[in-house]
Amino acid sequence: MKRINVIGTTGSGKSTFASALSRQLSYPYVQIDQIYWKPNWQEPADEEFLPYLEKAISGDMWVLDGNYNRTNSIKWKQVDTIIWLDFGFIHTLFQLVVRTVKRASLKRELWPGTGNRESFYRSFISSDSILVWLFRSYGKNRARYSKLMQSVDHSHIKMIRLQSPSEVRKFLRNTGNRPSQTDQARYNAKI
């Protein structure tokens, strides 16, 4: 496991898990949302975004968190492991609501230099609501990722499906260097 893509529906804990795994393995952590989002929630053109992603994962070792299907041809050209966080809908919804309330309350910038912050309006009321996105995408993502796990086109990639927080904690305990107590506590607190 040298080039890892962590996937899962919104709210599944991709960033928390990928960040902990990258620290544990001492690999660079690449957050696809940080590369993608521009200030004021502006979306870049693919001509701008895709070369930047390619450069970010040009190294020999990395942990990338993010889905963005249009990036598969770039990220999976090099990836050797895909880890799918596949928690049940209720668990994922609960995690997403807790995360969203915290982010909207604290109003911290999500990705340095973007100024992007979650707000209660954007998160719960607007047509761009992350909660609405979960309801729209959860079933589709599950079907797509299930198909991916069985695809012969990607048989050269190690596929790992983690279906509960306990499976995630066990995976972290048994992978590479043992996670620090701080990392394990940080992950447990978020899941």
C-alpha positions as CSV (number, residue, x, y, z in Angstrom):
1,M,0.0,0.0,0.0
2,K,1.8,3.1,-1.3
3,R,-0.8,5.0,-3.3
4,I,-4.2,4.9,-1.5
5,N,-7.5,6.4,-2.4
6,V,-10.1,6.6,0.3
7,I,-13.6,6.7,-1.0
8,G,-17.1,6.9,0.4
9,T,-20.2,8.9,0.4
10,T,-20.3,12.4,2.0
11,G,-20.2,12.1,5.8
12,S,-18.6,8.7,5.8
13,G,-15.4,10.0,7.5
14,K,-13.1,9.9,4.5
15,S,-11.0,12.9,5.6
16,T,-10.7,11.8,9.2
17,F,-9.7,8.3,8.3
18,A,-7.4,9.3,5.4
19,S,-5.7,11.9,7.6
20,A,-5.1,9.4,10.4
21,L,-3.9,6.7,7.9
22,S,-1.4,9.2,6.2
23,R,0.1,10.1,9.6
24,Q,0.3,6.5,10.6
25,L,2.1,5.5,7.4
26,S,4.0,8.8,7.2
27,Y,2.7,9.4,3.7
28,P,1.6,12.8,2.3
29,Y,-2.1,13.4,2.7
30,V,-4.0,14.8,-0.3
31,Q,-7.5,16.1,0.2
32,I,-9.3,16.4,-3.1
33,D,-11.8,19.0,-1.8
34,Q,-8.9,21.2,-0.9
35,I,-7.6,21.0,-4.4
36,Y,-11.0,21.4,-6.0
37,W,-12.7,24.2,-4.2
38,K,-11.8,27.8,-4.9
39,P,-12.8,30.9,-2.8
40,N,-16.5,31.5,-2.3
41,W,-17.3,27.9,-3.2
42,Q,-16.4,28.5,-6.8
43,E,-15.8,25.4,-8.9
44,P,-12.7,25.3,-11.2
45,A,-12.8,24.2,-14.8
46,D,-11.4,20.7,-15.3
47,E,-8.5,22.2,-17.3
48,E,-7.4,23.9,-14.1
49,F,-8.4,21.2,-11.5
50,L,-7.1,18.0,-13.2
51,P,-3.5,19.1,-13.8
52,Y,-3.3,20.3,-10.2
53,L,-4.6,16.9,-8.9
54,E,-2.1,15.1,-11.2
55,K,0.7,17.0,-9.7
56,A,-0.5,16.4,-6.1
57,I,-0.4,12.7,-6.6
58,S,2.8,12.5,-8.6
59,G,4.8,11.1,-5.7
60,D,5.6,7.5,-4.9
61,M,3.4,7.4,-1.7
62,W,0.2,9.2,-0.8
63,V,-3.2,8.9,0.8
64,L,-5.9,10.7,-1.2
65,D,-9.3,11.2,0.1
66,G,-12.1,11.9,-2.3
67,N,-14.4,10.6,-4.9
68,Y,-14.9,12.9,-7.9
69,N,-15.6,10.3,-10.5
70,R,-14.2,12.4,-13.4
71,T,-10.8,12.1,-11.7
72,N,-10.7,8.2,-11.8
73,S,-8.6,8.0,-14.9
74,I,-6.0,10.2,-13.2
75,K,-6.0,8.9,-9.7
76,W,-6.5,5.2,-10.5
77,K,-3.8,5.2,-13.1
78,Q,-1.3,5.1,-10.1
79,V,-3.4,3.9,-7.2
80,D,-2.6,0.5,-5.7
81,T,-5.2,0.4,-3.0
82,I,-8.8,1.7,-2.7
83,I,-10.4,1.8,0.7
84,W,-14.2,2.2,0.7
85,L,-15.8,3.5,3.9
86,D,-19.2,2.0,3.6
87,F,-21.2,2.7,6.7
88,G,-25.0,2.4,7.0
89,F,-27.2,5.3,6.0
90,I,-28.3,6.2,9.5
91,H,-24.7,6.2,10.9
92,T,-23.5,8.3,8.0
93,L,-26.4,10.8,8.3
94,F,-25.7,11.1,12.0
95,Q,-22.0,11.7,11.4
96,L,-22.7,14.3,8.7
97,V,-25.2,16.2,10.9
98,V,-22.8,16.3,13.8
99,R,-19.9,17.4,11.6
100,T,-22.1,20.0,9.8
101,V,-23.4,21.6,13.0
102,K,-19.8,21.8,14.4
103,R,-18.5,23.4,11.2
104,A,-21.4,25.9,10.9
105,S,-21.1,26.8,14.6
106,L,-17.3,27.3,14.6
107,K,-17.2,29.0,11.2
108,R,-13.6,27.8,10.6
109,E,-12.2,28.0,7.1
110,L,-12.4,24.4,5.7
111,W,-9.4,24.6,3.3
112,P,-6.7,27.2,3.7
113,G,-6.8,30.1,1.4
114,T,-10.4,29.5,0.2
115,G,-12.4,31.4,2.8
116,N,-15.0,28.7,2.5
117,R,-16.9,28.0,5.6
118,E,-20.1,26.0,6.3
119,S,-23.1,28.0,7.4
120,F,-26.4,26.8,8.8
121,Y,-28.3,28.3,5.8
122,R,-26.0,26.6,3.2
123,S,-25.9,23.3,5.1
124,F,-29.5,22.9,6.0
125,I,-31.7,25.1,3.8
126,S,-30.1,25.9,0.5
127,S,-30.3,23.8,-2.7
128,D,-26.5,23.2,-2.1
129,S,-27.2,21.5,1.2
130,I,-24.7,18.8,2.0
131,L,-27.6,16.9,3.7
132,V,-29.6,17.0,0.5
133,W,-26.5,15.8,-1.3
134,L,-26.3,12.8,1.0
135,F,-29.9,11.8,0.3
136,R,-29.3,12.1,-3.4
137,S,-26.0,10.3,-3.6
138,Y,-25.9,7.6,-0.9
139,G,-27.7,4.9,-2.9
140,K,-26.0,5.7,-6.2
141,N,-22.6,5.7,-4.5
142,R,-23.2,2.4,-2.8
143,A,-24.2,0.8,-6.1
144,R,-21.3,2.3,-8.0
145,Y,-18.7,1.3,-5.3
146,S,-20.1,-2.2,-5.1
147,K,-19.7,-2.6,-8.8
148,L,-16.2,-1.2,-8.6
149,M,-15.2,-3.7,-5.9
150,Q,-16.2,-6.5,-8.3
151,S,-14.8,-4.9,-11.5
152,V,-12.2,-7.0,-13.5
153,D,-11.1,-3.7,-15.1
154,H,-9.6,-2.8,-11.7
155,S,-8.4,-6.2,-10.5
156,H,-4.9,-4.9,-10.3
157,I,-6.0,-2.6,-7.4
158,K,-6.4,-3.9,-3.9
159,M,-9.9,-3.2,-2.8
160,I,-10.8,-2.9,0.9
161,R,-14.3,-2.3,2.2
162,L,-14.7,-1.1,5.8
163,Q,-18.3,-1.2,7.0
164,S,-18.2,0.0,10.6
165,P,-16.2,2.2,12.9
166,S,-14.9,-0.9,14.6
167,E,-13.6,-2.3,11.3
168,V,-11.9,1.1,10.7
169,R,-10.2,1.1,14.1
170,K,-9.1,-2.5,13.6
171,F,-7.7,-1.6,10.2
172,L,-5.8,1.3,11.6
173,R,-4.4,-0.8,14.5
174,N,-3.2,-3.5,12.0
175,T,-1.7,-1.2,9.3
176,G,1.8,0.0,9.2
177,N,3.0,1.7,12.4
178,R,0.7,1.5,15.3
179,P,-1.4,4.7,15.5
180,S,-0.5,7.1,18.3
181,Q,-2.9,7.3,21.2
182,T,-3.6,10.9,20.1
183,D,-4.6,9.8,16.5
184,Q,-6.7,6.9,17.8
185,A,-8.5,9.2,20.3
186,R,-9.0,11.8,17.6
187,Y,-10.5,9.3,15.2
188,N,-12.7,7.7,17.9
189,A,-14.0,11.1,18.9
190,K,-15.1,11.8,15.3
191,I,-16.6,8.5,14.5
